[in-house]
Amino acid sequence: MKYLYIILAALFLTSCESELELDSPSELTYNGFWNSETGALAAHSGLYGALRGETYDIWLLGAIRSDEWGGPTFESPFNIDLIESNITVSTAPFGGWAGFYGRIHQINDFLQNVPNINFSDEVTKNHLMGEAYGLRAYYYYTLLKTWGAVPISTEILNTTSAEGLSKPRSSQEEVMQLIKDDLERSLQAFGDDDSFWNGNRNYWSKAATLALKGDAYIWSGNLLNGGDSDFQEAKNALEQIKDIPNINLVSNYSDLWGPENENNNEFIFAIQYAENEAENYYNLFTGRTTEIWPQYNEEGESMEGFVINGSNRYGPSIKTLQLSDDNFDTRKDATFIRLFSDSNNGEGYSSLNEEKYFGAILKKFLGRVDGSVRIFDNDVPIYRYADVLLLLAEAKNHLGEDPSEEINQIRQRAYGENYDPAVDAYANGSIAENTQAILKERYIEFIGEGKRWWDLRRAGDSYVINNVEYLNPGDEYKLLLPITLDMIGRNPLLEQTPGYQ
């Protein structure tokens, strides 16, 4: 039966790959695919294979334009135009809405057809529906954050004509309302079911929906005039996660990373990678032996013999290295292997020496070594409990409440036995001071996880302009991306993103 699921999932994946403008009608609907629970379970697996195919783009959208990257690399860097915000209509990235509407089409098929299938039990059906609504909300939230106004498509596409498939961009407020509605539909479907599908955090869950709800409602409250009512909704959703069993901070930050630590209690939703199935994109943050072996790590130890087979296309900014350069904070050693051109007479470099600094290897997602080969099969978290706590701190701060409890839970874990409340604890300040403290904590906590750009955006336009060196006052329109001329040519109902005309 397992192999039947795989074959059917492959069929499902290959049926819906195009952009919204030229998507084909659902062949699955008309070929009897949706006649059984077996077909629904295969389609369910297909939703996650499709999402995994988008994860690198999702990471780029959430991180690459921030102040986190753009530092020295020892190979030709990737995506310099995005890093430096050199974005015009003629160079518009992520054409075809990054392919997200093909994935949304799959989910629309799923949501339309699964309710009509007889399942062996309703709990299974409801869980699948809760997952699908949550995933659709996640895609639309990513679209909204990236392009602002985007087309809304929630129905099965039953035509191949360009005219029938063309849709205009709906307003940001309309898109956010769809996201909110899907979040509520997801929660209604899950009901009291707090479980992870088959005990596996690689599937969406009620906790993931609540985390996304907190995230999206803070965005809506701060950027779309939702105000205190949205901040309160965010707070309520995030606090509910505290009551779900087996979700908590792991004791040691380093225990979050590596294939041996997957499915830990802190991960709420993570994208699955596995040998002989798919490897993640974090080999791009490592390098080759020819460049790495002649260097030395922070302890002054030679890197010769280090098993690696990647490339070094993204380098942390000097700001990132300086901000995380605290020897009492366990996140420093867990995040990067910092490389230096000499051993400093065997003493190493306990703090950043820019003159001797050669580059960095992102350590969080180094995978594992099998003989002479490194396999990059870490799962990649989308939401984890640390995210929930710091989002809760944001919601409380917007409501004029004290966010220090949540900030200090993160700091206490980070400093471990070195934690001294008199020195390391954060004390409640003004709303502006609290915002800066939360942004700083999220910056260090989530390096490499694709969140920094979204964090700055969610805080407000001024935080982006003030932190990203390639953006200046007057560049606020660049916070959203343009769409390609080809997209407009294929769908004449589309209008260009404001500011790029």
N, C-alpha and C positions, 0 to 999 in steps of 0.2 A: 504493500500500500504506500510506503514511503516513496518509492520510485514513481508511482503513479502521480503522487502529489507534485513531484519535481517536474515531470513531463508536462502536467497541466499548468503548473506555474510558469514554465517557460513559454507555453502557448500564450498565456495571459500577458506576459511581459512584452512579447513581440507584437502585440496587436494595437498598442496605443502609444507609439513613440513620437508622434509629430507634434508640432506646435498647435496651439488653439486654432489658428486661422485655417489650417489644412488637415485637421484631425479627421481620420476616417470614422464612419459609424461603427458602433460596437458589433463586431462579428461574433463576439462571445454570446451576446444576447440572442442572436438569431440562429446559433448553431447548437443549442441545447446544453451549453456549458453550465448554465445555472439551474439544472434540474435536480441537483443533489447536494447533500452536505459535503461530499467529497470534492465537488467542484468549488464550493465556497471556501473550503479549507485550502485548496490549491491557490485560489485567488488571494486569500489572506496572506499566504507566504509570498506571493508575487508583489504585494504592496511593499514589503520590506526589502525585497531585492531591488525594487525600483527606487526606493528612498536611498539605499546604499549607493546607487549609481549617481545620486545627486550630492552626496555628502561633501565632496571636495569643493564644488561650487558654493555650497552653503557655508563652508568654512571661509572661503575667499570673501563672500559677501559680508560675513560677520567680523572679519579681522583685518584684511589686508590693507584697507584704507586708513587704519588707525595709526596711532603713534607706537604701536607695539613692534612693528617690523620695519624693514628698510635699512637695517644696519649692515655691517661688512659681511660679505660672503666670500668663499674661496673658489666659487665657480660662478659663471654668468647668472645673475639673479633673474627670477621670473617676475612677470607682472609689474614692471617698473612704472608703467603708465598709471596703473591703479594705485600703487603706493604713493605716487607723486600727484595724484588727482589730475593727471593730464587726460581729461575725458571730454570728448566732443561728440557731436552727432555722427561724424564720419568714423570715429573710433569707438562707437558705443559697444561696450562689452556685453556678454551674456545675451546674445541675440535669441529671439524666440522665447523671451521670458525664462531663459535658462532651462527650457524644457519642462518647466513645472506643470504646465497645463496637460501634458501627456500623462503625468502622474495623477493629476486631479481627475482626469477623465477615467482612469482606472478606478479611483475611489468612487466616483459618481456611479459607474457601473455596479460596483459592489453595493453601495447604499440603496440603489434602486431594486436590485434583484434578491439580495439575501433575505429581506423580510418575507419573501414569497416561498422560501424553501423550508421544508419540514426538517427540523433538527431533532436529534435524539433527546436533547434537553434544551429548554429556553435559555438557561444560564449561559451556555456556550454561544448561542446566537446573539444574545444581548451583549456579551463581552466583545464579540467581533464587531458589532455595530458601534459600541463605545470607542473601540480602537480606531475605526475608520473615520468617524466624525472628528476625533482628536487629531488624526493625521491630516485631514483636509484643513482643519483650522490652522495647523502648523504650516502647511504650504502657503495658505493665503496670508498668514502673518508675515512670512518671509517675503512674499511678493509685495505686501503693503510697505514693509520697512525699506524695501529696495527701490521700488518705483512709485510709491504713493498710490495714486489712482490706477487701478488695473481692471480688466474685464472680469466679470463674475460669470462663471459657468457652473451650474449645479445639476444640470440635466444630462441624460445620455444623448450623445450626438448621433442623429439618425440621417445625416446628409453628408455628401461629399462636396457639395457646391460651396465655392468661396463665399457667395452671397449669404447662404444659409448659416455658415460658420462664423461670419464676421460679427464681432460685438464691440461696442464702444467701451472706453474706460469708465468704470463706475467711480464715484468719489471716494476719498479715503474714509469718510464717515460711513458710507454704504458698505465698503469692504470690511471695516471694523465691526459693523453690525452683523454681517455674515459670520465673522469669526466668533463673536460673542454667542450668536445663535447656535453655531456648531459646538461650541464648548458646552452649552447647556444641554444640547441633544446628547453629547457624549456622556455627561454626568448622569442624565436621566437613564441612558442605556446601561451604564455600569451599576446604577443604584447603590446597594450596600456592598457590592463586590469590590473589595480592595486588592484582590489577588493579582499577581503577575501571571500572564498566560504560560501555563506549564512551568511556573516558577522561574521564568526567564525574563530578565530585564531588557532583553533585546526587542521586546514587544511593548507597544503602547499600553498604558494602564490608566486607572483612575487617578493615581498620583501624578502621572505625566500630564493629564488634562488639567489638574489643579495647578501644577507648576506653570503650565502655559497660560492658564487663566490669570494667575498672578502677574506674570510677565506682560501679557497683552493689556490688562486693565491698567497697569501703571503707565504703559505707553499711551493708552487712550486718555487717561486722566491728565497726563502732563502735556501731551502734544496735540490732542484732539478735543480739548476743552471739556473732558469728562469730569474733571474736578474731584472733590472729596468723595462723591458717591462711587466713582470708579476706584479710587484708592482704597476705600473701605471694602469693596468687593474683592480687590486684590489681596488685602490683608486677610479677609475671612478665608479665601481659598487656600492661601499659603499656610495658615494656621491649621487647617484641616489635615494637612500632610503630616503634621506632628503626631496625629493620633493614629496613623496607619502603622501597623506592626512592621518591624524589620526595616525601617528606614531611619537612618541616623548617620552622623559623622563617623567614619572609621577613626580609630585612635591615632594612627600615624599616617601622615600625608603620603609618605612613600609607599604605603600599602594600597594605595589606589591604583597603582600603575603596574603594567605587565600582564601578560595572558594568564598568569597564575592567580591574579587577583580579580578577575572578571566576575561579574554578577555579585559584587560586594554590596553591602547594605547601603552604601552612599549613592550608588548609581540608581537613578530613577528610570532613565531611558538611555540606552546606548546602542549605537550601530554595531552590528556584529561583523567581525572579520575572522577568517580562519584559513589555515594552510590548505592549499589545493581548492580553495573556494574563491577567496578574494583577499588581497592585502590592501592596507590603507595607504594613504598618501604621505605619511610622515617620513618615508625615506628621503623626501625632498628637503628635510631639515637636518640631514646628517652629513654625508660626504663620502669620499673615496679614500682608500688606503694611501694612495700616492700623496695626498695632501695632509692626511691626518697623522700618519705614522711618524713623521719627523717632529711633531709637536709634543707639548707637555700639558698635563692637566693642572688643576689648581694646586694639587699637592706636590707638584714638581716631578711627577712620575711620567716616564716616557709612554707615549701612546702606541709605540710599535707593538704589533701583534693584536691590536684591537680589531675585532671582527666587525666589518662593516662593508656594505655594498650598496650605498645610496648615492645621493648627490646633495650639494649644498646650495639650494636655490633661494632660500629665505633666511635672512640673518636678523636676530633681535636687534632692535635699535639700542644705541648707547643708553638712552633713557631707560629702556627696559632692564638692561644689565645693571645700571646704577640703582634703580628702584628696588631690585630684588637682591642687592648685594649686602645682605645682612647675615652674618655668620651664625647668629643665634636663631634665625628663622629656618626651620627644616625644609621649607619650600625651595630655598636656594639650591641645595644639593640635589633635590629631587627633580628640578626643572631642567637645568642645563649642565652639560659638561663644557666648561670654559677652557679653551685651548690657548696656549701661550707659546711664543717662539723659543723660549729657553726655560730652564728649570729654576732659574734664580738661585744657582748654586745648591740645588736640591731642596731649597726652602719652599718653592712654589710661590703662588700669589694668593694670599688670603682675601684680597680685595682687587677690584678691577684695576689693571695697569694698562691704560689705553695704548701706550707705546709698544708694549709687548703682546698685546691681545691679538690673536690670529683669527679667531672665529668661535662659533659655538655649535654644539650638537644638542638638539632638543632631546632630553632624556626621558620624558614622560612616556613617549610612544615608541621606544626602541625595540619593542617586540622581544624576540628571543633568538638565541644562537642554536643552530642545528649543524654540528660539525664545523665547517668553514663558511657557513652561510648564515646571514641574519634574516629572519622572517618577520616582516612587519604585520603582525596579525593581532595587535591590540584592538580591543573594542574601543570605540570612540564615544564618550558620553555627550549627550545632548543636554540633559538635565541631571544634576546630582544634588544631594541635600545641602551642600554648601551654597549652591545657587539659590535654593529655597530660602535659606536663612538671610542671605544678603539682599534678595528681592524683598523679603519681609521687612528688613531694615529700611529699604527704600520706601515701601508703602507707609510704614509708621512715620518716617521722617516727613513725607508729604502731608501727613495728617497732623503734624506738629507734635508727635509723640517721640519718646526717647528710643533711638535705635541701638543704643550701646550694647544691650544684652546680646543681640545677634552678632554684631561686629566682634565682640569679645569672645564669643564661642569659636569663631574662626581663628582669631588671634591666639587663643589659648592652645588650640590644636597645633597651630603653626609653630609656636615656640616650645611646646612640650614641657620638658622638665626645666627649661630655661625661663619659663614664663614667670614674670614678676609683675603682679597687678599694679604696683606703684609706678612701674616704668612702661609696661607694655599695654595696659588696659586703656581703652578709649573712653573718655568722659563726654557725655552729651554736650553738644554745643548748639550754635545757631543752625537753622536749616541749611544754609550755604556751607557751613563748616562740616556738618554731618554728610552732606552730599559729597564733598571732597574726600572725606574719610572712607565712605562707602566705595567710591570710584577707585581709590587707591587700593583698598583691600581686594576688590574684585580684580583689578589689574594684576596684582601679584598672584592671587589664588588661581586664576584661570588662564595664565599664559599658555598659548598654544592651543586653546580650546575653542577659538573662533567666536569670542564674545566681546572683545574690547570696543569695536566700532559700534555695535548695538548698544553697549553700555553708555557710551558717550552720547549717542543719538537719543536714547531714552531719557537721559538727564536734561537734554535741551540743546538747541543749536549752538549757543554760546560756548558750551563745554567742548563741542567738536572743534569749533574755530580756534579756541584758546589752546587746545592740546595738539592739534595736528599741524605740523609746521608748513605743510604745503597748501593750507587753506587760510584765507584771509577774509576779513569783513567784506561782504559783497559776494562771497562765494557760496552763500547758503543754498542756492539752487543746486549746487553740486552734491548736496547731501542725498539727493535722489538721482538715479541714473537715467540717461536718455534711452529711448528705444531706437532701433535701427531704422534707416530709411526703407530697407527691404520689408520690414514688418508693416510699415505704413502703406507701402505699395501693395502688399498682399491683403491688407485689411484697411480699406479707405475710411472706416469709421474711427480708426485710432487717431488720436492727436498726440503731438510731441509733448514730452515732459516740460512743464513750464521752466523758462530760463534758457532752454536750448534751441529756441526757434531761430 
